[in-house]
Amino acid sequence: MIEWLPWIGAPLLVAGGLFSLVSGLGVIRFPTFFTRLHAAGILDTAGAGLIMVGLMFQADDVLIALKCLLILGFLVFTSPTACHALARAALHDGLLPIAVRRRNQSKR
């Protein structure tokens, strides 16, 4: 293994952990469903992506790095798709974003 690769992977792991922590705080602290969904969709995907890239640099074997790359690809496609599906389901159920609710109330 190349000796400087862990020095690249470690900051990526820390950054991914921080992104995931901020995502969790956003889900807890944001006031509405759509803002919480935004925090979960964007920051969680970025955090998991950074963690996977950091693990790729930490891997001793090329096969392990390839598996991390496949997991990263799966996360990049599934997390935004799941968030989009949740948002569409909420809109279909009648939950409107705050800006739309305010606009509808001002028209009355």
N, C-alpha and C positions, 0 to 999 in steps of 0.2 A: 504494500500500500504506500502511496505517496505521502510523505510526512506532513505536508502542508494542507492536505485536504480537510482534516478535522478542524483546522483553524478557519476554514471557510464555512464548514457545516455548523459549528457551534453558534455563531451569531445568527444564522438563519433559524436554528432551533429556538433560540431565545426570542427572536423577533416573532416567530410563529406563535410561541406561547403567549407573548404580550398581545398579539392581535386576537387570539382566542379569548384571553382574559377580558379585553375591552369589549369583545363581542358579547360575552356573557353579562358584563355589566350593562351593556346597551339593552339587552333583552330584559333585564330586571328594571332598569331605570327609565326607559323611554315610555311615554304616556299612552300611545295608541298601538293598535295591532300592526298597522302598516309601517310605523317607524321601528317597531321591534323586529318586524320581518326584514326590514332593510339592514338593520344591524346584524341579524343572524345570517342573512344571505351574503352580504358583501364581506364583512370582516371574518366570518367563520370560514368562508371559502379561502380567503387570503391567508388566514392563520394556518389552516390545514395544508394549504399549498406550500407555504414556507417551511412547515415542519417536514413535509415529504421531500422537498428539495434538500433540506438540511440532512435528512436521513440518507438521501442518495450520496451525499458527500461523505457521510460517516461509514457507509457500507464498505465491508472488506471484499466483497465479491461483486462481480458485474451482474450476476443473476439477481442478487438482492436489490441492486440499484435499478434494474429493469422492472422488478416487481413494484418498487416504490414509484417508478414512473407510470406504471399501469394504474396503480391506486390513485395517483395524482390526476391522471386523465379521467378516471371514473368520478372523482370528486368534482372536477371542473365542470363536468356535464350534468351530474345529478343534483348538486346543491342548488344552482340557480333554477333548474327545472322544477325542483320541489318547491322552492320559494314562489315561483311563478304560479304553480298549481294552487298553492295556499292562498295567494292573493286573488286569483280568479274565483276560487271557491268562496272567499269572503265577500267579494263583490257580487257574486251570484246570490249569496244569502241575504244581501241588502246592506252590508256594512260599507259605508262610504268613507273615503278619506276626509280629514278635517276641512281641507280647502273646498271640497265639493259641498260638504254640509253647510259651511258658512255662505257659500255662493247661493245655495238653494234657500237658505234662511233670509238672505238679504233681498231676494226677489219677491218674497211674500209681502 
